[in-house]
Amino acid sequence: MDPQARAFTADAIDEALVRRLLAAQFPHWADLPLTPAEPQGWDNRTFRLGADMSVRLPSAASYVRQVEKEHRWLPLLAPQLPLPIPAPLARGAPGEGYPFYRRARLRCVQPR
C-alpha cells in the first residue's frame, strides 16, 4: 500500500479537502453549496452538494472496493427496485492530499 494512503486518516476529510477535489476534478460542481452530512458513517465521509447530490469519500483504503461495486451494481439494480436508488454521476481520482479513488457524487433517481 502507498505510504500516503497508510498514513491517511478519516479526520483529514473535511470541507476544505472536498472543495479542493471538486475544484481540481469537477470544476462545474465546485461552486455549489457543500455541507457535511450528519451523522457521518464509518466507511465513508459524506457531504451534501447542491440540492440533490452528495460527495462520498472512502475513509480508508479497505473501503475503496465498495466504490467499484456501487458503480457497477447500482445502475443495474435501480430499474428493478420499487424505491429510489442513488445513481453514480462521477468517480474521482486521488489528489489534493486524498489518496483513494472515490465515488464523487450520488443523485437519487426515481424508479421506472
N, C-alpha and C positions, 0 to 999 in steps of 0.2 A: 504494500500500500504506500502511496505517496506520503512523504513525511508531513506535508502541509495538511493533508486530509486526516492523518493520525492525530495531529495537534489541534485540529479544529474542534470547537465546542459549540453546542447549540446556542449558548449565550451570545455568540457573535452574530447571530441572525437577528438583526434589528431593522428598523425602518430605513436607516441610512444605507445599509447594505443593499436592501431591496431596491431603493431608489437608484443606487449606482448600477445595479444589474439591469434594471429597466432602461436607464439612460443609455447604457452601452449596447444592449442587445435588442431591446424593443422600444425604441425612442417614440414610436407612435402611441404608446401607452404611458410614457414616463411622466406626463403632467396630470394624470388622473389622480383623484383623491386616494390615499393609501392609509389604512388603519389596521392595527393588529387585531386579529380575531380573538375573541375570548370565549371560553377558555382555550388555551393552546394545548395541542396534543403532544404526545411523546415522540412519535415517528417523524413528524413534520412541524414546521412553523408556518402558520398561515396568516396571510394579510388580505384584507378586502381591498379590491382595486376597482374604483369606479362604482357604478350602481349594481353590476351583476357579474363581476369576475372576482377571482381570488388568485393569489400567488401562493404556491405551496413549495416550500424548500425542505428536502430531507434534512433531518437534524444530525445524521451520522451516516457514514459510508454503508453501514449494514442495511439502511433503508432505501438506498438508491434503486435496487432491483424492483421495488414496488412501483416506482415511476414507470419503468419499462412495461410492467404488467398492466398498469392502468391505461397507458397509451395504446396498448394492444387490445385489451378486452372491453373497456368502457364503450367505445364506439360500436362494437359488435353486440353488446348486451342491451344498450339503450333502446333500440326499436322493439325489443322483445319484452320489455318490462312495463308494468302499468303505472310507473311513477317516474318523475323527472330524474335523469341520471346526468351527472356532470360530464361535459364534453371537453376533452383536452383541446386547447386552442393553440398552444405552442410549447416547446420544450427548450429551455435554455441550456447553456454550456457553463462550465466552470469559469470563473473570472471575478475580478474585483475583490479578491481575497476569499471567495466562496469556492471550495474545491470540488463540489459534486455536481453532476448533472441534476436537473430539477424539472419538475413539472411547472411550467411557468404560469399557466393560468387554467382556471376551470370556469365553465359557464354552465349554468343549469339550463337544460333544454327540456321542452315539453315532449312527452311521449307521442308517438304517432297513433 
